[in-house]
């Protein structure tokens, strides 16, 4: 497109009638004033955190449930209200929210504690100091005056996968080092069995209170969509039956309300790009396809090299063999990839665990097959859309340096 053509395109775009009133209402960062079907969970969180207003340390809370069940939005909503009341009453209450999925913030113990210290005005280099010294700077920063601190560790399982559960032990023991400040921790996890795999002494410190968020059903997701889209879109731009179909899509995906909101937003964006006056079922189907492709590519891009090598072995085998692929077949190809890339080969058992994780992420289908006295194996098939296989291969080949 020429420079003049681009100017004309943007001028025309400005004159077009938008379908959205306020797109931010259906974006993931939005914290609504009302959260349907989570009144009980909000009440429980509020009851646990309320003592902070009397400068009494609330119990640590561990919250878990599948993606899109409202965990983060409920915690953000409740802590925002709590902080508002504290401010009105001159109560020194700090709420620190950390997304543990973000690299450069929570991929090492050093970086996480340095990030927390920066929240209290301390400048700490991104590397270079002993971790113990960073803890000391953090302690001194928060202990300068009497205050209550609530640290929210969202996707806490990601933090433990990157570091170890020792960091949780250190954080839950901080109060014994403080004279003026007190800290309470809220851990949020999408992994329902995460707490079973951490050190028992850490679990007993962290999980003073546990809350489980159940998945939403299709009717509940419809309610959430109606509530949000009434503020996000102009009147009469959503085709009849669109919200019902969107809710059915998301309910099929373990009751994921976040996915439903993303679907309806992307469908609206696609309708606008096509100069349509209404958002229809066809736009929803297009959005589903686009989101699935983006999701798969995003998952694969962020995997460690060992995971990429395992997946590449499965892709190569699929091309080679028309019949069924088993774990042992993948392991042989994987070892060959390791020798070419300089990776240290993991054990076959660990590769089997990686395959199980890809199965959980929906990247492959792995069906456990019994071989009688010869044990068990997995029958493996790729589950990624064929259209994006070349892109996946390109990403893996580049990252592995093949």
C-alpha positions as CSV (number, residue, x, y, z in Angstrom):
1,X,0.0,0.0,0.0
2,X,1.4,3.4,-1.0
3,X,1.8,6.2,1.6
4,X,-1.3,8.1,0.1
5,X,-3.3,4.8,0.1
6,X,-2.4,4.2,3.7
7,X,-3.5,7.8,4.6
8,X,-6.8,7.2,2.8
9,X,-7.3,3.9,4.5
10,X,-7.0,5.5,8.0
11,X,-9.2,8.4,7.0
12,X,-11.9,6.0,5.8
13,X,-11.5,3.9,9.0
14,X,-12.1,7.0,11.2
15,X,-15.4,7.7,9.3
16,X,-16.7,4.2,9.7
17,X,-19.4,3.5,12.3
18,X,-17.8,1.2,15.0
19,X,-19.6,-1.9,16.3
20,X,-18.0,-1.5,19.8
21,X,-19.1,1.0,22.5
22,X,-16.3,0.1,24.9
23,X,-14.1,-2.8,23.9
24,X,-12.1,-2.7,27.2
25,X,-15.2,-4.3,29.0
26,X,-14.6,-7.6,27.3
27,X,-10.8,-7.6,27.5
28,X,-9.0,-9.8,30.0
29,X,-7.5,-6.9,32.0
30,X,-11.0,-5.5,32.9
31,X,-12.2,-5.9,36.4
32,X,-16.0,-5.6,36.4
33,X,-18.1,-4.0,39.2
34,X,-20.3,-7.1,39.3
35,X,-19.2,-10.7,38.8
36,X,-22.2,-13.0,38.3
37,X,-22.2,-16.5,39.7
38,X,-19.2,-15.9,42.0
39,X,-20.9,-14.2,44.9
40,X,-20.1,-17.0,47.3
41,X,-16.4,-17.1,46.4
42,X,-16.1,-13.3,46.7
43,X,-17.7,-13.4,50.1
44,X,-15.3,-16.1,51.2
45,X,-12.2,-14.1,50.0
46,X,-13.6,-10.9,51.7
47,X,-14.2,-12.8,55.0
48,X,-10.6,-14.0,55.0
49,X,-9.0,-10.7,54.1
50,X,-11.2,-8.4,56.2
51,X,-9.0,-8.6,59.4
52,X,-6.4,-6.6,57.4
53,X,-8.5,-3.5,58.0
54,X,-7.9,-4.0,61.8
55,X,-4.1,-4.5,61.0
56,X,-4.4,-8.2,61.8
57,X,-2.7,-10.5,59.4
58,X,-5.2,-12.5,57.3
59,X,-4.6,-16.2,56.6
60,X,-2.7,-17.1,53.5
61,X,-5.1,-18.3,50.8
62,X,-4.6,-20.8,48.1
63,X,-7.2,-20.5,45.2
64,X,-7.3,-23.0,42.4
65,X,-9.6,-23.9,39.5
66,X,-9.4,-24.3,35.7
67,X,-8.6,-21.3,33.4
68,X,-11.4,-18.8,33.0
69,X,-13.3,-19.8,36.2
70,X,-13.0,-16.2,37.6
71,X,-10.2,-16.7,40.1
72,X,-8.1,-13.7,39.2
73,X,-11.0,-11.3,38.5
74,X,-12.6,-12.2,41.9
75,X,-9.3,-11.6,43.7
76,X,-8.7,-8.3,41.9
77,X,-12.3,-7.2,42.5
78,X,-12.2,-8.0,46.2
79,X,-8.7,-6.6,46.9
80,X,-9.6,-3.4,45.0
81,X,-12.7,-2.8,47.3
82,X,-10.6,-3.7,50.3
83,X,-7.9,-1.2,49.4
84,X,-10.6,1.5,48.7
85,X,-12.0,1.1,52.3
86,X,-8.5,1.1,53.7
87,X,-7.6,4.3,51.9
88,X,-10.8,6.0,53.1
89,X,-10.0,5.1,56.7
90,X,-6.2,5.9,56.5
91,X,-5.3,2.3,57.0
92,X,-1.8,1.4,55.7
93,X,-2.7,-1.6,53.4
94,X,-0.7,-2.5,50.3
95,X,-1.9,-4.9,47.7
96,X,0.9,-6.2,45.3
97,X,-0.2,-8.3,42.3
98,X,2.4,-10.4,40.5
99,X,1.7,-12.4,37.3
100,X,4.1,-15.3,37.8
101,X,3.8,-16.2,34.1
102,X,5.8,-13.1,33.1
103,X,9.4,-13.7,32.4
104,X,11.9,-11.1,33.8
105,X,9.6,-10.7,36.8
106,X,9.0,-14.2,38.3
107,X,11.4,-16.6,36.4
108,X,14.0,-16.7,39.3
109,X,13.8,-16.1,43.0
110,X,16.1,-13.1,42.7
111,X,13.9,-11.4,40.1
112,X,10.7,-11.9,42.0
113,X,12.0,-10.5,45.3
114,X,13.7,-7.7,43.4
115,X,10.4,-6.9,41.8
116,X,8.6,-6.9,45.2
117,X,11.3,-4.5,46.6
118,X,10.9,-2.2,43.7
119,X,7.2,-2.0,44.5
120,X,8.3,-0.3,47.8
121,X,10.7,2.2,46.1
122,X,14.0,0.3,46.2
123,X,16.1,0.2,43.1
124,X,17.7,-3.2,42.7
125,X,19.8,-4.3,39.6
126,X,18.3,-7.1,37.5
127,X,21.3,-9.2,38.4
128,X,24.5,-9.1,40.5
129,X,23.6,-9.1,44.2
130,X,23.4,-12.2,46.4
131,X,19.7,-13.3,46.7
132,X,20.0,-13.1,50.5
133,X,20.9,-9.4,50.2
134,X,17.9,-8.7,48.0
135,X,15.7,-10.3,50.6
136,X,17.3,-8.0,53.3
137,X,16.7,-4.9,51.1
138,X,13.0,-6.0,50.7
139,X,12.6,-6.7,54.5
140,X,14.0,-3.2,55.4
141,X,11.8,-1.5,52.7
142,X,8.6,-2.9,54.0
143,X,9.4,-2.8,57.7
144,X,10.0,0.9,57.8
145,X,6.5,1.4,59.2
146,X,3.5,-0.4,60.5
147,X,1.6,-1.8,57.5
148,X,-0.3,-4.8,56.2
149,X,0.8,-6.2,52.8
150,X,-1.2,-8.7,50.7
151,X,0.9,-10.3,47.9
152,X,-1.1,-11.9,45.1
153,X,0.9,-14.6,43.2
154,X,-1.2,-15.3,40.1
155,X,-0.3,-18.6,38.3
156,X,1.8,-19.5,41.3
157,X,2.4,-23.0,39.7
158,X,4.4,-21.3,36.9
159,X,6.7,-19.7,39.6
160,X,7.4,-23.1,41.2
161,X,8.0,-24.7,37.8
162,X,10.6,-22.0,37.0
163,X,12.3,-21.9,40.4
164,X,11.4,-24.3,43.3
165,X,9.0,-24.4,46.2
166,X,11.8,-23.1,48.4
167,X,10.8,-19.6,47.4
168,X,7.3,-20.1,48.8
169,X,8.8,-21.4,52.0
170,X,10.9,-18.2,52.3
171,X,8.0,-15.9,51.5
172,X,5.6,-17.6,54.0
173,X,8.3,-17.3,56.7
174,X,9.0,-13.6,56.2
175,X,6.7,-12.5,59.0
176,X,9.1,-14.0,61.6
177,X,11.7,-11.5,60.4
178,X,9.5,-8.4,60.6
179,X,8.8,-6.0,63.5
180,X,6.3,-3.5,62.0
181,X,4.9,-5.0,58.7
182,X,2.9,-8.2,58.2
183,X,2.6,-10.1,54.9
184,X,-0.3,-12.3,53.7
185,X,-0.1,-14.3,50.5
186,X,-2.8,-15.3,48.0
187,X,-1.7,-18.0,45.6
188,X,-3.8,-18.6,42.4
189,X,-3.3,-21.7,40.3
190,X,-4.9,-23.3,37.2
191,X,-3.3,-26.6,38.2
192,X,-5.7,-28.5,40.4
193,X,-3.1,-30.9,41.7
194,X,-0.3,-28.3,42.1
195,X,-0.5,-28.2,45.9
196,X,-0.1,-32.0,46.1
197,X,3.4,-31.7,44.6
198,X,4.9,-29.1,46.9
199,X,6.9,-29.7,50.1
200,X,4.4,-30.5,53.0
201,X,5.9,-27.7,55.2
202,X,5.4,-25.2,52.4
203,X,1.8,-26.4,51.8
204,X,1.0,-26.1,55.5
205,X,2.3,-22.5,55.5
206,X,0.7,-21.4,52.2
207,X,-2.7,-23.2,52.3
208,X,-4.1,-21.9,55.6
209,X,-7.3,-21.3,53.6
210,X,-8.2,-23.1,50.3
211,X,-10.8,-22.1,47.8
212,X,-11.8,-24.1,44.7
213,X,-13.5,-22.3,41.8
214,X,-15.8,-24.7,39.8
215,X,-16.1,-24.3,36.0
216,X,-19.0,-22.2,34.7
217,X,-21.9,-24.0,32.9
218,X,-23.2,-22.7,29.5
219,X,-26.1,-20.8,31.1
220,X,-23.8,-19.0,33.5
221,X,-21.4,-18.1,30.7
222,X,-24.4,-16.7,28.8
223,X,-25.2,-14.5,31.7
224,X,-21.6,-13.2,31.9
225,X,-21.6,-12.5,28.1
226,X,-24.9,-10.6,28.3
227,X,-23.7,-8.6,31.2
228,X,-20.4,-7.6,29.5
229,X,-21.5,-7.3,25.8
230,X,-24.4,-5.0,26.8
231,X,-21.7,-2.4,27.7
232,X,-19.1,-3.5,25.1
233,X,-21.2,-3.4,21.9
234,X,-23.7,-1.0,20.3
235,X,-27.4,-2.1,20.4
236,X,-28.6,-4.7,17.9
237,X,-25.1,-5.5,16.4
238,X,-25.0,-9.1,17.8
239,X,-26.9,-11.6,15.7
240,X,-29.6,-13.6,17.4
241,X,-28.3,-16.8,19.0
242,X,-24.6,-15.6,18.9
243,X,-24.2,-15.4,22.7
244,X,-25.7,-18.9,23.1
245,X,-23.3,-20.4,20.6
246,X,-20.4,-18.6,22.1
247,X,-21.3,-19.8,25.6
248,X,-21.7,-23.4,24.2
249,X,-18.2,-23.2,22.7
250,X,-16.7,-22.0,26.0
251,X,-18.6,-24.5,28.2
252,X,-17.2,-27.3,26.1
253,X,-13.7,-25.9,27.0
254,X,-14.1,-26.6,30.7
255,X,-16.4,-23.7,31.4
256,X,-13.9,-21.0,30.4
257,X,-15.6,-17.6,30.6
258,X,-12.3,-15.8,29.6
259,X,-12.3,-17.8,26.4
260,X,-16.0,-16.8,25.7
261,X,-15.2,-13.1,26.1
262,X,-12.1,-13.4,23.9
263,X,-14.2,-15.2,21.2
264,X,-16.9,-12.5,21.2
265,X,-14.3,-9.7,21.1
266,X,-12.3,-11.3,18.2
267,X,-15.6,-12.0,16.3
268,X,-16.5,-8.3,16.7
269,X,-13.0,-7.3,15.4
270,X,-13.3,-9.6,12.4
271,X,-16.8,-8.2,11.6
272,X,-15.5,-4.6,11.7
273,X,-12.5,-5.5,9.5
274,X,-14.9,-7.0,6.9
275,X,-17.1,-3.8,7.1
276,X,-20.1,-5.8,8.4
277,X,-22.9,-4.2,10.3
278,X,-23.6,-7.2,12.5
279,X,-21.4,-9.8,14.3
280,X,-22.7,-13.2,13.1
281,X,-22.1,-16.9,13.7
282,X,-19.6,-17.0,10.8
283,X,-17.5,-14.4,12.6
284,X,-17.6,-16.5,15.7
285,X,-16.4,-19.6,13.7
286,X,-13.6,-17.5,12.2
287,X,-12.7,-16.2,15.7
288,X,-12.6,-19.8,17.1
289,X,-10.2,-20.8,14.3
290,X,-8.0,-17.8,14.8
291,X,-7.8,-18.1,18.6
292,X,-7.0,-21.8,18.4
293,X,-4.1,-21.2,16.0
294,X,-2.8,-18.3,18.1
295,X,-3.1,-20.3,21.3
296,X,-1.2,-23.3,19.9
297,X,1.6,-21.1,18.5
298,X,1.8,-19.2,21.8
299,X,2.1,-22.4,23.8
300,X,4.8,-23.9,21.6
301,X,6.8,-20.6,21.4
302,X,7.1,-20.5,25.3
303,X,8.0,-24.1,25.8
304,X,11.6,-25.1,27.0
305,X,13.9,-26.6,24.4
306,X,13.4,-30.2,25.7
307,X,9.7,-29.9,25.1
308,X,10.3,-28.5,21.6
309,X,12.6,-31.4,20.8
310,X,10.0,-33.9,22.0
311,X,7.2,-32.3,19.9
312,X,9.5,-32.1,16.9
313,X,10.2,-35.8,17.2
314,X,6.4,-36.4,17.1
315,X,6.0,-34.2,14.0
316,X,8.8,-36.0,12.2
317,X,7.3,-39.4,13.1
318,X,3.9,-38.4,11.8
319,X,5.5,-37.5,8.5
320,X,7.4,-40.8,8.4
321,X,4.7,-43.2,9.5
322,X,1.2,-43.6,8.4
323,X,0.4,-46.0,11.2
324,X,0.3,-45.4,15.0
325,X,3.1,-43.7,16.9
326,X,4.1,-44.8,20.4
327,X,6.3,-43.2,23.1
328,X,9.3,-45.5,22.4
329,X,9.3,-44.4,18.7
330,X,9.3,-40.7,19.7
331,X,12.1,-41.3,22.2
332,X,14.4,-42.7,19.6
333,X,13.9,-39.8,17.2
334,X,14.2,-37.4,20.2
335,X,17.6,-38.8,21.1
336,X,18.7,-38.2,17.5
337,X,17.5,-34.6,17.7
338,X,19.5,-34.1,21.0
339,X,22.7,-35.4,19.5
340,X,22.3,-32.9,16.6
341,X,21.5,-29.9,18.8
342,X,23.8,-30.6,21.8
343,X,20.9,-31.1,24.2
344,X,21.4,-33.6,27.1
345,X,18.9,-36.4,26.5
346,X,16.3,-36.8,29.3
347,X,15.1,-40.3,30.3
348,X,12.3,-42.0,28.5
349,X,10.1,-41.7,31.6
350,X,10.6,-37.9,31.6
351,X,9.8,-37.7,27.9
352,X,6.6,-39.7,28.7
353,X,5.7,-37.0,31.3
354,X,6.3,-34.2,28.7
355,X,4.0,-36.1,26.2
356,X,1.4,-36.2,29.0
357,X,1.8,-32.4,29.5
358,X,1.3,-31.8,25.7
359,X,-1.8,-34.0,25.9
360,X,-3.1,-31.8,28.8
361,X,-2.5,-28.7,26.7
362,X,-4.3,-30.2,23.7
363,X,-1.3,-30.2,21.4
364,X,-1.3,-34.0,21.0
365,X,-3.7,-36.8,21.9
366,X,-2.0,-39.5,23.9
367,X,-4.0,-42.6,24.7
368,X,-2.5,-45.0,27.3
369,X,-2.3,-48.6,25.9
370,X,-1.7,-51.6,28.1
371,X,0.9,-54.1,26.7
372,X,0.2,-56.7,29.4
373,X,3.3,-57.9,31.2
374,X,5.4,-55.6,29.0
375,X,3.9,-52.5,30.8
376,X,2.1,-49.6,29.3
377,X,2.8,-47.1,26.5
378,X,1.0,-44.2,24.9
379,X,-0.5,-44.1,21.4
380,X,0.2,-40.7,20.1
381,X,-1.4,-38.4,17.5
382,X,-0.8,-34.7,16.8
383,X,-3.8,-32.6,17.6
384,X,-2.7,-29.3,16.1
385,X,-4.6,-27.8,13.1
386,X,-2.8,-29.0,9.9
387,X,-2.8,-25.4,8.6
388,X,-0.3,-24.3,11.3
389,X,2.0,-27.4,11.3
390,X,4.5,-25.7,8.9
391,X,4.6,-22.6,11.2
392,X,5.2,-24.8,14.3
393,X,8.0,-26.6,12.5
394,X,9.6,-23.3,11.5
395,X,9.5,-22.1,15.2
396,X,11.0,-25.3,16.6
397,X,13.7,-25.7,13.9
398,X,14.8,-22.1,14.5
399,X,14.8,-22.4,18.3
400,X,16.6,-25.7,18.3
401,X,19.1,-24.4,15.7
402,X,18.6,-27.3,13.3
